[in-house]
Amino acid sequence: MKWVRLDNSANIFLAARNQIDTKVFRLSAELDEEIDPAVLQQALDVVFEQYPLFRAVLRRGVFWYYLQESARTPTVVADDAPTVTHLYRFDSRELLFRVLYRGRRISLEIFHALTDGTGSLWFFQDLLTEYVGRRHPEYFDAAGAAQPDPGVKQEFAVDAYTHWFRAGTGRTSFAADAASAAESAAELAGVDPDAAPGPRRRTPRLRGVMRVRGVHSPDLRTRVVEVTLPVQPVLALARAEGVSLTIYLTAVFLGALLAARRPRRGERAMTVSVPINLRQFFPTDSGRNFFATTLLTHHLPEAGTDRPVVLGDICRELDEQFRPTLSRQWLERRIRRLVGFERNPILRVIPRPLKDRVLSLANRLTNRGTTAAMSNLGRVSLPEPVAAHVGRIFFHVSAIRPQFCMISHRDQLTVSFTSPFVETDYHAAFVRHFTGRGIPVTVNVTRVTEGEIAAAPR
């Protein structure tokens, strides 16, 4: 059977996952009628054949993890367990995704080592299209015009990192690669080595970053708070501040955190990890992970000052940092450094368990220097008449810290917050920001405490 090494991003997910943060994420869609599991299974069978990547299971080698093609087939299951629970267990040879149904919702959960949000969204869109086409054949012509293309998609072995950043680059020395790794460590310690030309952008040292704490749920399940808003009024607010929707909602989120939580002594800044889809700059059809991340910083007022939090100031501060990262030159330099270090001949012969420990330590350092994280999958476009049967679409991830994800479909924007904590104070502050401006908001909160679960309707 075919096999391929994990991509550059995937290795960290194996080392960083734990009991709280499973490195699993979920896409969900709300349809206009109850889901028929038999039809959903038929749709899954068709789409699964078109995505060889999704046939992979995860294996452990002496030096690296790798994906191996398998003969396993997926089965849809009822969505009656906590969200984003573990999908990979050592040597289980299980598929790295699951399809679930509950009421009017179809959900897809994926282990991040297999693919990223964009790759999973391609699969999910085809699954929804195939399902609606089979559920309502009367709306489709005999040729199945709205059905997914029958060709194979997301080939098993294609790695966009290798395609764009390995070929023709030459082999660098271990010393040079180690120096690049030191730059990465310096970034965690307080200096961004990839800042735009001009004065280097300073980020706060680890001990000065605000960290959000809370009470863990009894069984460590993820708390999910789903917020639905109309797209256009929120876009108008972002345009009024002169920033993108991503920056605007990130600024509102940081403002909500400050409204609900007072920074502790010595906490001088808030940082947000933001992913960047590399496909915008380096075209590829690969469904495997292909993204970079950047860390945005909001500096807090000096202790003892009474300067109020101004949303516009946060927007401008974040936007000034984010814009330079959206360039091919900045991204190429960053990714070549990471890929070069990973591919170094000396590093490649270090046993995998030791690599896992190093990556796990690096991840813990990153967590200490990060207040929150966000991800934006953008606008989902489904063919007609499929889109007419699909309402809200949701996207959320497992989280070791507060995180929010955003996605939109037609005229509805959903923002899904996840954290391992039971508190919902900053979520309420986020909602009040919009209701105070006359924008209608719908909120749904999962049950995580013993009392909430016991009170759930049977």
FIKE-383346 format. One record per residue (C-alpha): residue number from 1; x, y, z. Coordinates in Angstrom, 1 decimal. Each point is the difference from the previous one (the first is absolute). Example, Ala and Ser with C-alpha at 12.3 -4.5 7.8 and 13.67 -1.06 7.14 Angstrom:
// FIKE-383346
> 1  12.3  -4.5  7.8
> 2  1.4  3.4  -0.7
This chain:
// FIKE-383346
> 1  0.0  0.0  0.0
> 2  1.1  3.6  -0.6
> 3  1.5  2.0  2.8
> 4  1.3  3.5  0.4
> 5  1.7  2.0  2.8
> 6  -2.0  2.6  1.9
> 7  0.1  3.5  -1.3
> 8  1.9  2.8  1.8
> 9  -2.9  1.2  2.0
> 10  -1.4  -3.4  1.0
> 11  2.9  -1.2  2.1
> 12  -0.6  2.6  2.7
> 13  -3.6  -1.2  0.4
> 14  1.1  -3.5  1.0
> 15  2.5  1.4  2.6
> 16  -2.4  2.7  1.3
> 17  -3.3  -1.9  0.4
> 18  -1.0  -0.9  3.5
> 19  -3.1  -0.9  2.0
> 20  -1.4  3.5  -0.3
> 21  1.1  1.1  -3.4
> 22  -0.6  -3.0  -2.3
> 23  1.0  2.0  -3.2
> 24  -3.4  -0.9  -1.5
> 25  -2.2  2.5  -1.6
> 26  -3.7  0.0  -1.2
> 27  -2.0  1.3  -2.9
> 28  -3.8  -0.1  0.3
> 29  -2.9  1.0  -2.2
> 30  -3.6  0.6  0.9
> 31  -2.4  -1.3  -2.6
> 32  -3.7  0.8  -0.4
> 33  -1.2  -3.5  1.0
> 34  1.0  -3.0  2.1
> 35  3.0  -1.9  -1.2
> 36  -0.6  -3.4  -1.6
> 37  3.0  -2.1  1.2
> 38  -0.5  -2.6  -2.8
> 39  0.3  2.7  -2.7
> 40  2.9  1.7  1.8
> 41  1.8  -3.3  -0.1
> 42  -0.6  -0.4  -3.7
> 43  1.3  3.6  -0.5
> 44  3.1  -0.7  2.1
> 45  0.8  -3.2  -1.9
> 46  0.1  2.0  -3.3
> 47  2.0  2.9  1.2
> 48  2.5  -2.3  2.0
> 49  0.9  -1.6  -3.3
> 50  1.0  3.3  -1.5
> 51  2.3  1.0  2.9
> 52  2.9  -2.5  0.2
> 53  1.6  2.1  2.8
> 54  -2.9  -0.8  2.3
> 55  0.8  -3.7  -0.3
> 56  3.2  0.5  2.0
> 57  0.8  -1.3  3.5
> 58  2.8  1.2  2.1
> 59  3.1  -2.2  0.8
> 60  3.1  0.5  2.1
> 61  3.4  -0.6  -1.4
> 62  3.4  0.1  1.7
> 63  0.8  3.6  -1.1
> 64  -3.4  1.5  -1.1
> 65  -3.7  -0.6  -0.1
> 66  -1.5  -0.8  -3.4
> 67  -3.4  -0.4  -1.8
> 68  -0.8  -3.4  -1.5
> 69  -2.8  -0.7  -2.4
> 70  -2.5  -2.5  1.5
> 71  -3.0  -2.1  -1.2
> 72  -2.2  1.3  2.9
> 73  -3.3  1.6  -0.9
> 74  -1.9  2.6  2.1
> 75  -3.4  -0.4  1.6
> 76  -2.2  3.0  1.0
> 77  -0.8  0.0  3.8
> 78  -2.5  1.8  2.2
> 79  1.4  3.2  1.6
> 80  -0.6  -0.9  3.6
> 81  3.5  0.3  1.5
> 82  2.0  3.1  1.1
> 83  1.3  2.1  -2.9
> 84  3.6  -0.3  -1.5
> 85  1.0  -3.1  2.0
> 86  3.2  -1.9  -0.9
> 87  0.1  -1.5  -3.5
> 88  3.5  -1.4  0.1
> 89  1.3  -2.6  2.5
> 90  3.5  -1.5  -0.3
> 91  0.0  -2.8  -2.6
> 92  -3.7  -0.2  -0.2
> 93  0.0  0.3  -3.8
> 94  -3.3  1.7  0.0
> 95  -1.2  2.6  -2.5
> 96  0.9  3.6  1.0
> 97  -3.5  1.4  -0.5
> 98  -3.6  -0.7  1.0
> 99  -3.4  1.1  -1.4
> 100  -2.8  0.5  2.5
> 101  -3.7  0.9  -0.1
> 102  -2.4  1.4  2.5
> 103  -3.4  1.6  -0.7
> 104  0.5  2.3  -3.0
> 105  3.8  0.1  0.3
> 106  2.7  -1.8  -1.9
> 107  3.5  0.3  1.6
> 108  3.5  -0.9  -1.2
> 109  2.8  -0.4  2.6
> 110  3.6  -0.4  -1.1
> 111  3.3  -0.5  1.6
> 112  2.2  3.0  -0.9
> 113  3.0  -2.2  -1.0
> 114  -2.0  -1.1  -3.0
> 115  -1.1  3.3  -1.5
> 116  -0.8  3.6  0.9
> 117  -3.2  2.0  -0.1
> 118  0.1  0.7  -3.7
> 119  0.7  -3.6  -0.9
> 120  -2.8  -1.2  2.2
> 121  -2.4  2.6  -1.3
> 122  0.5  -1.3  -3.6
> 123  -1.0  -3.5  1.2
> 124  -3.0  1.4  2.1
> 125  -1.4  2.1  -2.9
> 126  0.0  -3.1  -2.2
> 127  -1.6  -2.1  2.7
> 128  -2.8  2.6  0.5
> 129  -0.5  0.3  -3.8
> 130  -0.2  -3.8  -0.4
> 131  -2.4  -0.4  2.9
> 132  -2.4  2.7  -1.1
> 133  0.1  -1.3  -3.5
> 134  -1.0  -3.5  1.1
> 135  -2.5  1.3  2.5
> 136  -1.7  2.2  -2.6
> 137  0.6  -1.5  -3.4
> 138  -3.1  1.8  -1.3
> 139  2.0  3.3  0.1
> 140  2.9  -1.3  -2.1
> 141  0.2  -0.8  -3.7
> 142  0.6  -3.5  -1.3
> 143  3.8  0.7  -0.3
> 144  0.3  1.0  3.6
> 145  1.1  3.6  -0.7
> 146  0.4  0.9  3.6
> 147  1.8  -3.2  1.0
> 148  3.8  0.1  0.7
> 149  2.2  -0.7  -3.0
> 150  0.6  -3.8  -0.2
> 151  3.8  0.3  -0.3
> 152  2.5  -0.8  2.7
> 153  0.9  2.9  2.4
> 154  2.6  0.6  2.6
> 155  2.6  -2.6  -1.1
> 156  1.6  -2.0  2.8
> 157  3.6  1.0  -0.4
> 158  0.0  3.7  -1.1
> 159  1.8  2.2  2.6
> 160  -0.2  3.7  -0.9
> 161  2.8  0.9  2.5
> 162  2.4  -2.3  -1.8
> 163  -1.2  1.2  -3.4
> 164  0.4  3.7  0.7
> 165  2.8  0.2  2.5
> 166  2.3  -3.1  -0.5
> 167  0.7  -0.4  -3.7
> 168  3.0  2.0  -1.3
> 169  0.8  1.6  3.3
> 170  3.2  -1.8  0.6
> 171  1.2  -1.6  3.2
> 172  1.0  2.3  2.8
> 173  2.3  -0.8  2.9
> 174  -1.2  -1.2  3.4
> 175  1.6  3.1  1.5
> 176  -1.9  2.3  -2.3
> 177  -3.3  -1.9  0.7
> 178  0.7  0.1  3.7
> 179  0.5  3.7  -0.2
> 180  -3.4  0.3  -1.7
> 181  -1.5  -2.1  2.8
> 182  1.6  2.4  2.5
> 183  -1.8  2.8  -1.8
> 184  -3.2  -1.9  0.6
> 185  0.9  -0.2  3.7
> 186  0.8  3.7  0.0
> 187  -3.5  0.7  -1.4
> 188  -1.5  -1.8  3.0
> 189  2.3  1.9  2.3
> 190  -1.0  3.4  -1.3
> 191  1.3  0.8  -3.5
> 192  -1.7  -0.7  -3.3
> 193  2.8  -0.8  -2.5
> 194  -2.4  0.2  -2.9
> 195  -1.3  3.5  0.6
> 196  -0.4  2.4  -2.9
> 197  2.9  2.3  -1.0
> 198  0.6  2.7  2.5
> 199  0.2  -0.1  3.8
> 200  -0.5  -3.5  1.3
> 201  -3.4  -0.7  1.6
> 202  0.3  -0.9  3.6
> 203  -2.2  -2.5  1.6
> 204  -0.4  -0.4  3.7
> 205  2.1  -2.5  1.8
> 206  -1.6  -3.2  1.2
> 207  -0.6  1.1  3.6
> 208  -1.7  3.3  -1.2
> 209  -2.7  -1.7  -2.1
> 210  -3.5  0.0  1.4
> 211  -1.3  -3.6  0.5
> 212  -3.6  -0.9  0.4
> 213  -0.7  -2.5  2.8
> 214  -3.2  -1.7  1.1
> 215  -1.6  -3.1  1.5
> 216  0.3  -3.1  -2.1
> 217  -3.1  -2.0  -0.8
> 218  -0.2  -3.2  2.1
> 219  0.9  -2.4  -2.8
> 220  2.1  2.6  -1.9
> 221  -2.4  0.2  -2.9
> 222  0.1  3.1  -2.1
> 223  -2.5  2.8  0.6
> 224  -1.4  1.4  -3.3
> 225  -1.9  3.3  -0.2
> 226  -1.5  0.5  -3.5
> 227  -0.9  3.6  -0.9
> 228  -1.9  0.8  -3.2
> 229  -0.2  3.5  -1.5
> 230  -1.1  1.5  -3.3
> 231  3.0  0.5  -2.3
> 232  -0.6  3.5  -1.4
> 233  -0.5  2.0  3.2
> 234  3.2  -1.5  1.4
> 235  1.9  0.7  -3.2
> 236  -1.2  3.6  0.1
> 237  1.5  0.3  3.5
> 238  3.3  -1.4  -1.2
> 239  0.1  2.4  -3.0
> 240  -0.8  2.9  2.3
> 241  3.3  -0.8  1.9
> 242  1.9  -0.4  -3.3
> 243  0.9  -3.7  0.7
> 244  -0.9  -3.5  -1.2
> 245  -2.7  -2.1  1.6
> 246  2.8  -2.2  1.5
> 247  1.7  2.9  1.7
> 248  -3.2  1.6  1.2
> 249  -1.3  -3.2  1.7
> 250  3.4  -0.7  1.5
> 251  0.0  3.6  1.4
> 252  -3.5  -0.5  1.4
> 253  1.0  -3.3  1.5
> 254  3.0  1.6  1.8
> 255  -2.2  2.8  1.2
> 256  -2.5  -2.5  1.4
> 257  2.8  -1.8  1.8
> 258  1.1  3.3  1.6
> 259  -3.6  0.9  0.9
> 260  -0.4  -3.4  1.8
> 261  3.5  -0.6  1.4
> 262  2.4  2.4  1.7
> 263  3.6  -0.5  -1.0
> 264  2.2  -1.3  2.8
> 265  3.0  1.9  1.3
> 266  2.8  -0.1  -2.5
> 267  -2.3  -1.0  -3.0
> 268  0.8  2.7  -2.6
> 269  -1.4  -1.3  -3.2
> 270  -2.5  -2.4  -1.7
> 271  1.1  -2.2  -2.9
> 272  -2.2  -1.8  -2.6
> 273  1.2  -2.8  -2.3
> 274  -1.4  0.4  -3.5
> 275  0.3  -2.6  -2.8
> 276  0.7  1.1  -3.6
> 277  -1.2  -2.2  -2.8
> 278  3.1  -0.4  -2.3
> 279  -2.1  -1.1  -3.0
> 280  -0.8  3.7  -0.5
> 281  3.7  0.6  -0.8
> 282  1.3  -3.4  -1.2
> 283  -2.8  -1.7  -2.0
> 284  -0.5  -3.7  0.6
> 285  -2.8  -2.6  -0.2
> 286  1.5  -1.9  2.9
> 287  -2.5  -0.6  2.9
> 288  2.8  -0.6  2.5
> 289  1.0  2.7  2.5
> 290  1.3  3.1  -1.7
> 291  0.0  3.0  2.3
> 292  2.2  2.3  2.1
> 293  -0.8  1.9  3.2
> 294  0.8  3.4  1.3
> 295  -0.3  1.5  3.5
> 296  -1.7  3.3  0.4
> 297  0.5  2.1  3.1
> 298  -2.1  2.6  1.8
> 299  2.0  1.9  2.6
> 300  -1.9  0.8  3.2
> 301  0.2  3.4  1.8
> 302  2.6  0.4  2.6
> 303  -1.1  -1.1  3.5
> 304  -1.8  2.7  1.9
> 305  -1.2  1.9  -3.0
> 306  -3.7  0.4  -0.6
> 307  0.1  0.2  -3.8
> 308  -3.2  -1.7  -1.3
> 309  0.1  -2.8  -2.5
> 310  -0.7  1.5  -3.5
> 311  -1.1  -2.5  -2.6
> 312  1.4  2.1  -2.8
> 313  3.4  0.1  1.6
> 314  0.1  -3.8  0.2
> 315  -1.1  -0.3  -3.6
> 316  2.7  2.2  -1.3
> 317  2.7  -1.6  2.1
> 318  -0.9  -3.5  -1.2
> 319  -0.4  1.1  -3.6
> 320  3.4  1.7  -0.1
> 321  1.6  -3.3  1.1
> 322  -2.2  -2.3  -2.2
> 323  0.4  1.8  -3.4
> 324  3.7  -0.6  -0.5
> 325  -0.5  -3.8  0.6
> 326  -2.3  -0.2  -3.0
> 327  2.8  0.0  -2.5
> 328  1.6  -2.8  -1.9
> 329  3.5  1.1  1.0
> 330  -0.7  0.0  3.7
> 331  -1.7  -3.4  -0.1
> 332  2.6  -1.6  -2.3
> 333  2.8  1.0  2.4
> 334  -1.8  -1.3  3.0
> 335  -1.0  -3.4  -1.5
> 336  3.3  -0.7  -1.6
> 337  1.7  0.4  3.4
> 338  -2.3  -2.5  1.6
> 339  0.0  -2.5  -2.9
> 340  3.8  0.3  -0.3
> 341  0.6  -0.8  3.7
> 342  -2.4  -3.0  -0.1
> 343  1.7  -1.5  -3.0
> 344  3.5  0.4  1.3
> 345  1.9  -3.4  -0.3
> 346  1.1  0.1  3.7
> 347  -3.4  0.7  1.3
> 348  -1.6  -2.7  -2.1
> 349  2.0  -2.8  1.7
> 350  -1.1  1.1  3.5
> 351  -2.5  -2.5  1.3
> 352  -3.6  1.0  -0.1
> 353  -0.7  -0.2  3.8
> 354  2.7  2.6  0.5
> 355  -1.4  2.2  -2.8
> 356  -3.4  -0.2  1.7
> 357  1.5  1.2  3.3
> 358  1.7  3.0  -1.7
> 359  -3.2  0.9  -1.9
> 360  -2.1  -0.4  3.1
> 361  2.3  2.4  2.0
> 362  -0.1  2.5  -2.9
> 363  -3.8  -0.2  0.0
> 364  -0.2  0.6  3.8
> 365  2.2  3.1  -0.4
> 366  -2.3  1.2  -2.7
> 367  -3.0  -0.5  2.2
> 368  1.6  2.0  2.8
> 369  0.4  2.9  -2.4
> 370  -3.5  -0.1  -1.6
> 371  -3.1  1.5  1.5
> 372  -2.5  -1.4  -2.6
> 373  -0.3  -1.3  -3.5
> 374  -2.3  0.5  -2.9
> 375  -0.7  -1.5  -3.4
> 376  -2.1  1.3  -3.0
> 377  -1.2  -2.4  -2.7
> 378  -1.7  2.8  -1.8
> 379  -3.1  -0.2  -2.1
> 380  -1.4  -3.4  -1.1
> 381  -1.4  -0.2  -3.5
> 382  -2.3  -2.9  -0.8
> 383  -1.7  -0.6  -3.4
> 384  -3.7  0.6  -0.4
> 385  -2.3  -1.5  0.9
> 386  2.2  -1.6  2.7
> 387  0.5  3.4  1.7
> 388  -3.8  0.5  0.3
> 389  -0.2  -3.1  2.3
> 390  3.1  1.0  2.1
> 391  -0.3  2.7  2.7
> 392  2.7  0.8  2.5
> 393  3.4  -1.6  -0.2
> 394  2.2  -0.3  3.1
> 395  3.7  -0.6  0.6
> 396  1.8  -0.6  3.3
> 397  3.1  -1.7  1.3
> 398  1.3  -1.6  3.2
> 399  1.8  2.5  2.1
> 400  2.5  0.2  2.9
> 401  -0.7  3.8  0.2
> 402  -2.9  2.2  -1.1
> 403  -0.4  -0.2  -3.7
> 404  -2.6  1.2  -2.5
> 405  -0.7  -1.1  -3.6
> 406  -2.1  1.8  -2.6
> 407  -1.7  -1.1  -3.2
> 408  -2.9  1.3  -2.0
> 409  -2.6  -1.3  -2.4
> 410  -2.4  2.2  -1.9
> 411  -1.1  2.8  2.3
> 412  1.0  -1.7  3.3
> 413  3.3  0.3  1.9
> 414  0.7  -2.4  2.7
> 415  2.7  0.5  2.7
> 416  0.8  -3.1  2.1
> 417  1.9  0.3  3.2
> 418  1.7  -2.9  1.6
> 419  2.0  -0.4  3.2
> 420  0.6  -2.7  2.7
> 421  -1.7  2.2  2.6
> 422  -3.6  0.3  1.2
> 423  -0.1  3.8  0.2
> 424  -1.9  2.0  -2.6
> 425  0.7  3.5  1.2
> 426  2.0  1.3  -3.0
> 427  -2.4  -1.6  -2.4
> 428  -2.8  2.1  1.6
> 429  2.1  3.1  -0.4
> 430  0.6  -0.9  -3.7
> 431  -3.8  -0.3  -0.6
> 432  -0.7  3.2  1.8
> 433  2.3  1.9  -2.3
> 434  -2.4  -0.9  -2.9
> 435  -3.3  0.1  1.7
> 436  0.9  3.5  1.3
> 437  0.3  1.1  -3.6
> 438  -3.4  -1.4  -1.0
> 439  1.3  -3.1  -1.7
> 440  -2.0  -3.2  0.7
> 441  1.9  -2.9  1.5
> 442  -0.8  -3.6  0.5
> 443  1.9  -2.0  2.6
> 444  0.3  -3.7  0.6
> 445  2.1  -1.5  2.9
> 446  1.0  -3.6  0.5
> 447  -0.5  -1.6  3.4
> 448  3.2  -1.0  1.8
> 449  -0.6  0.0  3.7
> 450  -1.7  -2.8  1.9
> 451  -3.0  2.2  0.8
> 452  -0.4  1.2  -3.6
> 453  0.2  -3.5  -1.3
> 454  -2.5  -1.3  2.6
> 455  -2.4  2.7  -0.9
> 456  0.1  -0.7  -3.8
> 457  -3.3  -1.2  -1.5
> 458  -0.2  -3.7  -0.4
